[in-house]
Amino acid sequence: MEESNLTPAFFDYIPKQSHALIQSIDLSEVQIIVSKPRKTKLGDFKVKKSWFSESLTITINQNLSKKLFLLTLLHEIAHYLVYKKYRAKVKAHGPEWKEQFNKLCQSALQIKDLFTLNEIQALKTHLTRTKSSFCYDIELFKIFSPSTKSDELYLEELPINTAFEYQSRRFLKLKTRRTRVLCLEEKTQKKYLISKASLVKNL
C-alpha cells in the first residue's frame, strides 16, 4: 500500500468506508487542500512550475457533503494520475482522464455500504456520459448534494419567466441552455449564465 500525505483530520471529510481506497493511492507528490467554498467550482487540480521545480495541488471545497467531497476528490485525483503519466500532452477531460476517473469510481462502487441504490444508479449513469464537472450532471448533483433548506430549489426546476433570488440578488429566468440558464438581473438589467444546479429561492 502506498503512503498518503493526508492528515487524519482530512479523512473526516469523506465517508469512513472510503478511507482505505484513498489511502491505497500514491498521493505523495500532490498537496491536497480543503478550500473555502467557491461558487464556480467544487475542486481543481493545478500545476505550478518554475525553472527549477514543479508543485502539484488539489483543492476541494469544504462545504460539500461527504460523498460529493469523495467524488470530487476522485475527479481531481484522476487529473493528478493522468498528469503524472502523460504530463500536459493530453486534454484535461479527454479519454485518458475519463478512463482513469472511471477506474477510481468503479473501485468506490465496490465498497460495501458506501452508496445507496439510488446513488449507485446515478453514478453509473454519470459514468456513461462523464462530464467535466458534477455541476453539469444535475440529477447526480441533486442526489449527492441535496438542499437542506425548505425554501430552496434548483434553478433547473423553476419555470421560464420565474423570478428568483440568488446570492442575495433578484433574477428572472429567461432560457435554459445545455448546462446553464440565461438569467436577467432585475436591478442592473444585465444577463448572466447560471448553473442549472444552483440552489435559489423562488420569489
Backbone as CSV, one residue per row, in Angstrom:
resi,resn,N_x,N_y,N_z,CA_x,CA_y,CA_z,C_x,C_y,C_z
1,MET,0.854,-1.207,0.000,0.000,0.000,0.000,0.882,1.245,0.000
2,GLU,0.557,2.198,-0.878,1.328,3.439,-0.945,0.963,4.354,0.226
3,GLU,1.903,5.179,0.629,1.656,6.113,1.717,0.994,7.388,1.200
4,SER,0.059,7.901,1.959,-0.595,9.168,1.627,-0.017,10.265,2.502
5,ASN,0.020,11.473,1.984,0.498,12.598,2.795,-0.660,13.314,3.487
6,LEU,-1.837,12.713,3.505,-3.009,13.337,4.107,-3.009,13.153,5.620
7,THR,-3.479,14.167,6.321,-3.556,14.106,7.777,-4.822,13.370,8.203
8,PRO,-4.859,12.847,9.420,-6.077,12.176,9.901,-7.307,13.080,9.835
9,ALA,-7.135,14.369,10.080,-8.273,15.297,10.057,-8.908,15.369,8.675
10,PHE,-8.121,15.179,7.633,-8.660,15.249,6.275,-9.724,14.180,6.057
11,PHE,-9.513,13.018,6.637,-10.423,11.903,6.385,-11.802,12.107,7.012
12,ASP,-11.962,13.127,7.846,-13.291,13.459,8.372,-14.205,13.982,7.275
13,TYR,-13.642,14.407,6.146,-14.440,14.988,5.068,-15.022,13.935,4.127
14,ILE,-14.576,12.691,4.232,-15.082,11.646,3.346,-15.658,10.500,4.167
15,PRO,-16.535,9.682,3.564,-17.121,8.569,4.311,-16.051,7.600,4.833
16,LYS,-16.268,7.053,6.006,-15.304,6.144,6.622,-15.022,4.941,5.734
17,GLN,-16.054,4.471,5.016,-15.885,3.284,4.177,-14.877,3.505,3.050
18,SER,-14.638,4.782,2.694,-13.763,5.084,1.561,-12.324,5.370,1.961
19,HIS,-12.026,5.356,3.260,-10.684,5.704,3.726,-9.618,4.802,3.109
20,ALA,-9.870,3.502,3.089,-8.871,2.559,2.574,-8.583,2.798,1.101
21,LEU,-9.605,3.148,0.331,-9.420,3.414,-1.095,-8.476,4.589,-1.297
22,ILE,-8.716,5.683,-0.589,-7.870,6.866,-0.751,-6.455,6.592,-0.242
23,GLN,-6.353,5.848,0.844,-5.039,5.523,1.397,-4.232,4.606,0.482
24,SER,-4.917,3.887,-0.412,-4.230,2.962,-1.318,-3.613,3.661,-2.524
25,ILE,-3.926,4.947,-2.720,-3.437,5.702,-3.870,-2.189,6.480,-3.478
26,ASP,-1.185,6.441,-4.315,0.049,7.185,-4.041,-0.189,8.672,-4.303
27,LEU,-0.347,9.415,-3.231,-0.579,10.856,-3.322,0.590,11.648,-2.761
28,SER,1.737,11.016,-2.735,2.912,11.625,-2.115,3.439,12.843,-2.868
29,GLU,3.075,12.971,-4.150,3.611,14.066,-4.951,2.636,15.225,-5.126
30,VAL,1.487,15.132,-4.488,0.489,16.193,-4.646,0.033,16.682,-3.277
31,GLN,-0.140,17.980,-3.140,-0.678,18.557,-1.908,-2.185,18.679,-2.056
32,ILE,-2.929,18.198,-1.074,-4.391,18.263,-1.131,-4.860,19.224,-0.046
33,ILE,-5.609,20.237,-0.467,-6.030,21.319,0.423,-7.557,21.386,0.467
34,VAL,-8.098,21.499,1.668,-9.530,21.737,1.833,-9.750,23.237,1.756
35,SER,-10.544,23.665,0.778,-10.691,25.080,0.468,-11.997,25.654,1.010
36,LYS,-12.012,26.964,1.161,-13.269,27.648,1.456,-14.215,27.456,0.272
37,PRO,-15.531,27.519,0.507,-16.484,27.325,-0.586,-16.257,28.311,-1.733
38,ARG,-16.345,27.797,-2.953,-16.233,28.633,-4.149,-17.482,28.448,-4.986
39,LYS,-17.947,29.520,-5.584,-19.209,29.482,-6.323,-19.067,28.863,-7.709
40,THR,-17.865,28.875,-8.269,-17.697,28.455,-9.661,-17.158,27.044,-9.828
41,LYS,-16.708,26.405,-8.728,-16.161,25.061,-8.854,-16.182,24.341,-7.518
42,LEU,-16.182,23.006,-7.595,-16.172,22.181,-6.394,-14.745,21.830,-5.985
43,GLY,-13.857,21.763,-6.964,-12.471,21.431,-6.711,-11.644,21.682,-7.951
44,ASP,-10.328,21.533,-7.829,-9.475,21.672,-9.005,-8.125,21.008,-8.787
45,PHE,-7.413,20.818,-9.880,-6.046,20.299,-9.862,-5.184,21.304,-10.602
46,LYS,-4.119,21.750,-9.955,-3.267,22.768,-10.552,-1.801,22.343,-10.543
47,VAL,-1.115,22.777,-11.592,0.325,22.543,-11.714,1.009,23.900,-11.763
48,LYS,1.936,24.123,-10.847,2.719,25.359,-10.857,4.175,25.014,-11.108
49,LYS,4.743,25.674,-12.107,6.122,25.374,-12.485,7.003,26.607,-12.357
50,SER,8.233,26.347,-11.989,9.279,27.365,-12.051,10.434,26.742,-12.820
51,TRP,11.494,27.478,-13.018,12.598,26.936,-13.802,13.323,25.794,-13.108
52,PHE,13.078,25.629,-11.774,13.799,24.588,-11.047,12.882,23.593,-10.330
53,SER,11.579,23.842,-10.320,10.705,22.936,-9.571,9.281,22.926,-10.146
54,GLU,8.488,22.018,-9.600,7.091,21.871,-10.010,6.281,21.473,-8.783
55,SER,5.127,22.114,-8.587,4.256,21.753,-7.471,2.879,21.382,-7.995
56,LEU,2.317,20.305,-7.439,1.004,19.805,-7.832,0.053,19.961,-6.649
57,THR,-1.118,20.526,-6.914,-2.062,20.808,-5.833,-3.479,20.445,-6.229
58,ILE,-4.188,19.802,-5.317,-5.622,19.545,-5.450,-6.329,20.335,-4.361
59,THR,-7.390,21.044,-4.714,-8.212,21.716,-3.710,-9.654,21.225,-3.829
60,ILE,-10.308,21.050,-2.679,-11.704,20.605,-2.627,-12.463,21.524,-1.683
61,ASN,-13.654,21.951,-2.075,-14.458,22.824,-1.225,-14.867,22.111,0.069
62,GLN,-14.776,22.802,1.173,-15.033,22.194,2.476,-16.518,21.991,2.773
63,ASN,-17.402,22.651,2.026,-18.829,22.615,2.356,-19.594,21.515,1.626
64,LEU,-18.912,20.600,0.989,-19.589,19.533,0.255,-20.018,18.413,1.196
65,SER,-21.072,17.705,0.823,-21.426,16.507,1.580,-20.269,15.516,1.470
66,LYS,-20.184,14.585,2.399,-19.042,13.663,2.417,-18.923,12.868,1.118
67,LYS,-20.031,12.440,0.586,-19.981,11.632,-0.633,-19.633,12.477,-1.856
68,LEU,-20.151,13.701,-1.910,-19.792,14.575,-3.027,-18.337,15.011,-2.898
69,PHE,-17.874,15.202,-1.676,-16.456,15.513,-1.446,-15.596,14.363,-1.977
70,LEU,-15.991,13.135,-1.675,-15.246,11.963,-2.155,-15.221,11.912,-3.676
71,LEU,-16.363,12.090,-4.305,-16.422,12.028,-5.770,-15.593,13.143,-6.401
72,THR,-15.651,14.330,-5.811,-14.840,15.444,-6.318,-13.356,15.141,-6.139
73,LEU,-13.013,14.540,-5.010,-11.627,14.143,-4.768,-11.168,13.132,-5.817
74,LEU,-11.989,12.145,-6.121,-11.637,11.147,-7.143,-11.493,11.798,-8.511
75,HIS,-12.353,12.767,-8.798,-12.278,13.530,-10.052,-10.909,14.202,-10.185
76,GLU,-10.478,14.854,-9.115,-9.208,15.584,-9.163,-8.000,14.641,-9.078
77,ILE,-8.131,13.551,-8.338,-7.048,12.566,-8.302,-6.829,11.980,-9.691
78,ALA,-7.921,11.780,-10.426,-7.789,11.284,-11.804,-6.957,12.249,-12.641
79,HIS,-7.183,13.557,-12.470,-6.359,14.559,-13.171,-4.888,14.408,-12.780
80,TYR,-4.654,14.230,-11.492,-3.279,14.095,-10.986,-2.586,12.869,-11.574
81,LEU,-3.276,11.724,-11.565,-2.674,10.496,-12.076,-2.410,10.577,-13.578
82,VAL,-3.328,11.199,-14.304,-3.143,11.368,-15.748,-1.966,12.299,-16.017
83,TYR,-1.870,13.359,-15.217,-0.748,14.285,-15.414,0.587,13.583,-15.151
84,LYS,0.642,12.767,-14.110,1.872,12.053,-13.806,2.301,11.158,-14.974
85,LYS,1.335,10.580,-15.655,1.637,9.639,-16.743,1.903,10.337,-18.067
86,TYR,1.076,11.361,-18.374,1.137,11.981,-19.697,1.647,13.423,-19.684
87,ARG,1.848,13.971,-18.477,2.170,15.398,-18.351,1.054,16.230,-18.994
88,ALA,1.401,17.233,-19.787,0.375,18.097,-20.385,0.104,17.735,-21.842
89,LYS,0.322,16.475,-22.183,0.209,16.059,-23.583,-1.195,15.608,-23.976
90,VAL,-2.115,15.549,-23.026,-3.483,15.117,-23.329,-4.474,16.165,-22.838
91,LYS,-5.703,16.101,-23.348,-6.734,17.054,-22.960,-7.164,16.823,-21.510
92,ALA,-7.572,17.914,-20.866,-7.921,17.859,-19.438,-8.991,16.818,-19.131
93,HIS,-10.041,16.769,-19.939,-11.122,15.809,-19.716,-11.262,14.882,-20.922
94,GLY,-10.133,14.522,-21.475,-10.097,13.628,-22.624,-10.269,12.169,-22.221
95,PRO,-10.092,11.248,-23.181,-10.316,9.818,-22.906,-9.408,9.250,-21.828
96,GLU,-8.189,9.767,-21.715,-7.278,9.269,-20.680,-7.809,9.581,-19.285
97,TRP,-8.300,10.828,-19.114,-8.867,11.201,-17.816,-10.150,10.416,-17.550
98,LYS,-11.008,10.294,-18.549,-12.270,9.570,-18.356,-12.016,8.122,-17.949
99,GLU,-11.023,7.490,-18.564,-10.697,6.107,-18.217,-10.211,6.015,-16.773
100,GLN,-9.343,6.941,-16.375,-8.815,6.918,-15.008,-9.899,7.214,-13.978
101,PHE,-10.744,8.199,-14.257,-11.834,8.539,-13.348,-12.804,7.376,-13.222
102,ASN,-13.083,6.719,-14.333,-13.983,5.566,-14.319,-13.421,4.453,-13.441
103,LYS,-12.121,4.201,-13.527,-11.495,3.160,-12.718,-11.623,3.478,-11.232
104,LEU,-11.378,4.732,-10.870,-11.480,5.127,-9.470,-12.909,4.987,-8.953
105,CYS,-13.867,5.407,-9.775,-15.278,5.315,-9.363,-15.736,3.865,-9.275
106,GLN,-15.268,3.023,-10.188,-15.622,1.608,-10.122,-15.098,0.988,-8.836
107,SER,-13.914,1.397,-8.413,-13.375,0.909,-7.137,-14.253,1.361,-5.979
108,ALA,-14.719,2.614,-6.049,-15.596,3.138,-4.993,-16.937,2.404,-4.977
109,LEU,-17.431,2.072,-6.153,-18.715,1.381,-6.247,-18.664,-0.027,-5.650
110,GLN,-17.467,-0.598,-5.544,-17.323,-1.944,-4.992,-17.288,-1.944,-3.465
111,ILE,-17.215,-0.754,-2.867,-17.120,-0.675,-1.402,-18.490,-0.921,-0.775
112,LYS,-18.564,-1.870,0.108,-19.826,-2.252,0.737,-20.392,-1.112,1.580
113,ASP,-21.673,-0.857,1.402,-22.436,0.119,2.203,-21.960,1.556,2.044
114,LEU,-21.210,1.851,0.992,-20.782,3.239,0.773,-21.899,4.054,0.141
115,PHE,-22.546,3.503,-0.885,-23.593,4.221,-1.603,-24.933,3.504,-1.474
116,THR,-26.012,4.280,-1.549,-27.351,3.702,-1.618,-27.610,3.232,-3.048
117,LEU,-28.688,2.502,-3.247,-29.020,2.014,-4.596,-29.249,3.172,-5.561
118,ASN,-29.941,4.224,-5.094,-30.181,5.392,-5.947,-28.875,6.082,-6.318
119,GLU,-27.967,6.171,-5.360,-26.672,6.808,-5.618,-25.840,5.980,-6.589
120,ILE,-25.885,4.666,-6.433,-25.152,3.777,-7.344,-25.651,3.950,-8.766
121,GLN,-26.972,3.983,-8.935,-27.544,4.139,-10.275,-27.176,5.487,-10.879
122,ALA,-27.234,6.533,-10.063,-26.894,7.877,-10.558,-25.433,7.952,-10.974
123,LEU,-24.554,7.342,-10.194,-23.126,7.378,-10.512,-22.829,6.537,-11.749
124,LYS,-23.461,5.378,-11.864,-23.261,4.546,-13.056,-23.738,5.267,-14.312
125,THR,-24.857,5.957,-14.209,-25.358,6.728,-15.351,-24.392,7.845,-15.700
126,HIS,-23.861,8.510,-14.673,-22.897,9.590,-14.895,-21.663,9.075,-15.628
127,LEU,-21.219,7.872,-15.299,-20.012,7.324,-15.904,-20.200,6.944,-17.364
128,THR,-21.443,6.815,-17.809,-21.681,6.513,-19.224,-21.614,7.771,-20.086
129,ARG,-21.676,8.933,-19.447,-21.617,10.212,-20.173,-20.916,11.246,-19.283
130,THR,-19.711,10.889,-18.863,-18.977,11.692,-17.892,-18.784,13.126,-18.354
131,LYS,-19.114,14.073,-17.493,-18.976,15.491,-17.795,-17.758,16.060,-17.064
132,SER,-17.387,17.270,-17.443,-16.201,17.890,-16.857,-16.434,18.360,-15.424
133,SER,-17.683,18.425,-14.992,-18.000,18.835,-13.628,-19.299,18.177,-13.194
134,PHE,-19.393,17.814,-11.911,-20.640,17.252,-11.393,-21.775,18.266,-11.474
135,CYS,-21.446,19.544,-11.472,-22.469,20.583,-11.567,-23.247,20.488,-12.876
136,TYR,-22.632,19.885,-13.902,-23.284,19.770,-15.199,-24.181,18.537,-15.294
137,ASP,-24.092,17.665,-14.301,-24.962,16.489,-14.239,-25.972,16.754,-13.128
138,ILE,-27.052,17.399,-13.488,-27.986,17.904,-12.492,-28.591,16.789,-11.635
139,GLU,-28.909,15.651,-12.230,-29.533,14.576,-11.468,-28.570,14.006,-10.445
140,LEU,-27.316,13.799,-10.831,-26.325,13.299,-9.884,-26.056,14.326,-8.801
141,PHE,-25.941,15.582,-9.195,-25.651,16.636,-8.231,-26.774,16.749,-7.202
142,LYS,-28.006,16.617,-7.632,-29.142,16.714,-6.715,-29.156,15.565,-5.711
143,ILE,-28.736,14.387,-6.154,-28.720,13.222,-5.269,-27.604,13.330,-4.231
144,PHE,-26.423,13.801,-4.659,-25.284,13.841,-3.753,-25.133,15.174,-3.029
145,SER,-25.921,16.167,-3.408,-25.860,17.452,-2.726,-27.264,18.019,-2.546
146,PRO,-28.099,17.327,-1.782,-29.482,17.778,-1.613,-29.574,19.067,-0.824
147,SER,-30.595,19.855,-1.128,-30.816,21.089,-0.393,-31.300,20.771,1.018
148,THR,-30.837,21.529,1.999,-31.257,21.323,3.383,-32.223,22.410,3.851
149,LYS,-32.569,23.322,2.936,-33.475,24.423,3.290,-34.798,24.262,2.553
150,SER,-35.885,24.437,3.282,-37.214,24.191,2.710,-37.599,25.194,1.632
151,ASP,-36.978,26.397,1.664,-37.365,27.423,0.699,-36.417,27.477,-0.503
152,GLU,-35.541,26.482,-0.634,-34.611,26.452,-1.761,-34.984,25.350,-2.744
153,LEU,-34.680,25.591,-4.002,-34.820,24.584,-5.029,-33.777,24.837,-6.108
154,TYR,-33.608,23.865,-6.987,-32.608,24.018,-8.042,-33.159,24.880,-9.168
155,LEU,-32.283,25.706,-9.720,-32.686,26.632,-10.774,-33.343,25.897,-11.928
156,GLU,-32.875,24.708,-12.240,-33.453,23.932,-13.330,-34.938,23.668,-13.109
157,GLU,-35.364,23.588,-11.857,-36.740,23.227,-11.535,-37.715,24.393,-11.674
158,LEU,-37.201,25.607,-11.765,-38.078,26.774,-11.906,-38.599,26.899,-13.339
159,PRO,-39.859,27.296,-13.522,-40.382,27.553,-14.876,-39.712,28.783,-15.493
160,ILE,-39.705,28.859,-16.803,-39.201,30.034,-17.507,-40.034,31.262,-17.104
161,ASN,-39.391,32.427,-17.071,-40.026,33.693,-16.695,-40.434,33.743,-15.223
162,THR,-39.723,32.984,-14.395,-39.970,32.999,-12.954,-38.886,33.823,-12.271
163,ALA,-39.279,34.663,-11.313,-38.318,35.460,-10.557,-37.748,34.611,-9.419
164,PHE,-36.480,34.834,-9.103,-35.849,34.092,-8.018,-34.726,34.919,-7.405
165,GLU,-34.308,34.505,-6.212,-33.187,35.157,-5.537,-31.992,34.223,-5.531
166,TYR,-30.827,34.777,-5.873,-29.589,34.002,-5.908,-28.447,34.895,-5.465
167,GLN,-27.723,34.448,-4.433,-26.620,35.233,-3.878,-27.063,36.653,-3.511
168,SER,-28.253,36.733,-2.893,-28.846,37.988,-2.410,-29.175,38.961,-3.544
169,ARG,-29.349,38.461,-4.748,-29.732,39.300,-5.899,-30.957,38.684,-6.567
170,ARG,-31.781,39.540,-7.161,-33.012,39.088,-7.804,-32.793,38.910,-9.295
171,PHE,-33.270,37.782,-9.811,-33.127,37.457,-11.223,-34.459,36.997,-11.809
172,LEU,-34.491,36.981,-13.136,-35.604,36.399,-13.873,-35.028,35.309,-14.763
173,LYS,-35.618,34.123,-14.699,-35.146,33.011,-15.524,-35.652,33.190,-16.953
174,LEU,-34.732,33.247,-17.908,-35.108,33.521,-19.297,-35.099,32.289,-20.191
175,LYS,-33.974,31.578,-20.212,-33.843,30.484,-21.179,-32.855,29.442,-20.668
176,THR,-33.231,28.168,-20.805,-32.362,27.087,-20.377,-31.479,26.632,-21.529
177,ARG,-30.189,26.548,-21.245,-29.245,26.032,-22.224,-28.781,24.650,-21.778
178,ARG,-27.702,24.142,-22.345,-27.311,22.761,-22.077,-26.976,22.530,-20.600
179,THR,-26.132,23.352,-20.042,-25.736,23.164,-18.646,-26.018,24.386,-17.774
180,ARG,-26.363,25.492,-18.397,-26.597,26.729,-17.658,-27.917,27.363,-18.069
181,VAL,-28.298,28.397,-17.318,-29.558,29.091,-17.571,-29.266,30.568,-17.783
182,LEU,-29.828,31.123,-18.848,-29.689,32.555,-19.103,-30.678,33.297,-18.209
183,CYS,-30.151,34.212,-17.387,-30.982,34.916,-16.415,-30.748,36.425,-16.495
184,LEU,-31.768,37.172,-16.145,-31.703,38.631,-16.157,-31.720,39.143,-14.721
185,GLU,-30.685,39.894,-14.344,-30.684,40.515,-13.020,-31.598,41.736,-13.055
186,GLU,-32.562,41.771,-12.162,-33.581,42.820,-12.206,-32.997,44.212,-11.976
187,LYS,-32.059,44.344,-11.064,-31.543,45.669,-10.716,-30.718,46.290,-11.839
188,THR,-29.840,45.513,-12.426,-28.911,46.052,-13.434,-29.375,45.815,-14.862
189,GLN,-30.361,44.909,-15.032,-30.840,44.510,-16.359,-29.735,43.841,-17.189
190,LYS,-28.747,43.296,-16.492,-27.686,42.545,-17.170,-28.042,41.064,-17.178
191,LYS,-27.574,40.364,-18.213,-27.855,38.940,-18.344,-26.651,38.113,-17.882
192,TYR,-26.950,37.009,-17.219,-25.905,36.124,-16.696,-26.265,34.676,-16.996
193,LEU,-25.222,33.841,-17.148,-25.413,32.403,-17.268,-25.130,31.778,-15.910
194,ILE,-26.129,31.090,-15.358,-26.026,30.495,-14.031,-26.238,28.991,-14.155
195,SER,-25.472,28.214,-13.417,-25.577,26.764,-13.469,-26.984,26.287,-13.128
196,LYS,-27.461,25.297,-13.862,-28.773,24.713,-13.586,-28.823,24.096,-12.194
197,ALA,-27.663,23.718,-11.648,-27.613,23.060,-10.335,-27.538,24.042,-9.186
198,SER,-27.635,25.352,-9.470,-27.573,26.357,-8.400,-28.843,26.320,-7.562
199,LEU,-28.676,26.416,-6.251,-29.811,26.490,-5.357,-30.287,27.941,-5.261
200,VAL,-31.586,28.162,-5.483,-32.142,29.509,-5.499,-33.429,29.536,-4.661
201,LYS,-33.889,30.766,-4.392,-35.153,30.952,-3.673,-36.201,31.468,-4.652
202,ASN,-37.311,30.771,-4.705,-38.407,31.195,-5.574,-39.108,32.402,-4.953
203,LEU,-39.349,33.440,-5.746,-39.987,34.660,-5.238,-41.466,34.689,-5.612
